């Protein structure tokens, strides 16, 4: 059914554009929905995946210390880490809220991290003022205290070093391992799929192979590619030259990795949210002055 006569036409800044997402499907539906609402054709090529940390003993010991009140602060920089802690709490027949003493304050980077914590009854006491990154958190860090910092095995030392420089005593523990997609089934860190919106069916998307993505870069049928982490950038760099495809990244560390890999950055998302990414893609394509071309690919 078309729009009623005289009804305003929805603004679609990405009408006709094909945008490649480099996350796994279960982590991408909200973004896919936002891109489609903006008129884009969403393409998926999962490049990285996550496995449980090999050293579960150290992670368990850190969680035991957290529950016993050994830390003044718990610092969380990704929703993936929150999922790990949720699993650990369930192993102890606890909720995440029950596994964190009231005296322990929570610092979180990124709206997805904060939303997941609050959805599980955990109050967040400190977030970056502006840039949602390790550097942004350090700008508002009060200093001092004993800090538990669970993070990815390949996390840059910037945050841990910055906290230590601010007179905090930091315990760093690997919460999960970042690997090429797909992770080994027996070690894969399972994450509940998002639906793209409350009460909505998951939106459709096209799932590409690395070869199809490389061909899309070469022939111009992929207009933009999104990278949410330095590890995703490294894998994008291994696919092929981007040619006219615009690279849009999340965060300072991802942008620095892109520069190190010699990949030109068209835009850095101001906010690591679906709406923030849509705005960044729109800005990148508008700046390029190139007309997007939709690919006719089957949807999954």
Protein Blocks (a to p, Z undefined) as FASTA:
>chain_A
ZZdehiacdddfkgoiacddfbdfklmmmmmmmmmmnopacddddfbdcdddfblmlmmm
mmmmmmnopafbdcdfbfklmmmmmmmmmmnopafklmpcfklccddehjklmmmmmmno
pacfbdcfklgcfklmmmmpgggjjddddddfklcfklmmmmmmnopacddddfbdcddd
dddfkloccddddehighiacdddddddfklmmmmmmnopambdcdfbfklmmmmmmnoc
ekjaccddedjklmmmmmmnopacfbdcfbfcfklmmmmmmmmmmmnopacdddddddZZ
